[in-house]
Amino acid sequence: MTSTSSEPDGFEAWLRGRVPERGLRSKGASVLEVLLTQPRRVSYSSAAETAELAGVNVATVSRTAQALGFSGWSDLQQELRARYLSSLSAPEVAAAQQTEGELGGASLRRDLDSLALLNRRFDEQLIRTIAEAIARARRVVIVANGSYYSVGSALGHNVQLAGYEATVVHDDAELANALSRTEPGDVLIAISFWRLYQSTVTAAEEAHARGARVFALTDAASPALTAASEEVVLIPAEGVAFFPSLAPGLAVAQAIAAQLSAVDPERTRRSIEAAETQWSRFRLLHRRPRLG
């Protein structure tokens, strides 16, 4: 590991912070030690391989994962890898993954695997909570930077189409101005993956301090982002080469928008009809529906 492992927001602090107060039994402690000392290796190992490294059986690895607050090894491994990769630079990430074969196909397969994991983890109630918060909000601010802006932009576009006001912010000056107007009754959705943008974390902290409801979409929330957020949606975001995957984040954005459309179907219907009228007026679409 890098030196970040000893910092409050580092890998080691995160993992040790999940150990229950009663501690772990000796065999569980052996598994924990392997996780702490060989994070790269176990991030890409099976439960059986991890068990061999720790000198225990596979059942002990599964029980240790559950003791640390995960449903099993696969869920622990996913977040373990996200935390490990977040400690690396872009060149180090590419070297750590060591993807074989054509990267285009590897990228597609990685996205399919991540979507399958997302589906297994999917929490309908959590998505409903976010959608209902958006519907009740006085004002919705969506914060996303870099390539993650695509996730925020898609979410903001569809929130507006569903009949609700939302602003997508990726400029730091604009973000500071938006936060200066934040108050109770507002909602802030913070979207950031991999090493996290500091401005996004700061926005979440400021919005929380001002009484707004904060929700985070991320692959591995920092303690600061977790503390500021009412709910955190953990989304697999590992890609290939230098690039985090955006497909699972976009899928969650679409899920939130779809659920939002069911909160007040009549409001959404009116909004979509009004938008359709303007699309026709401005002749935006190459193919237009027939009238009458």
Disulfide bonds with the S-S distance in Angstrom:
none
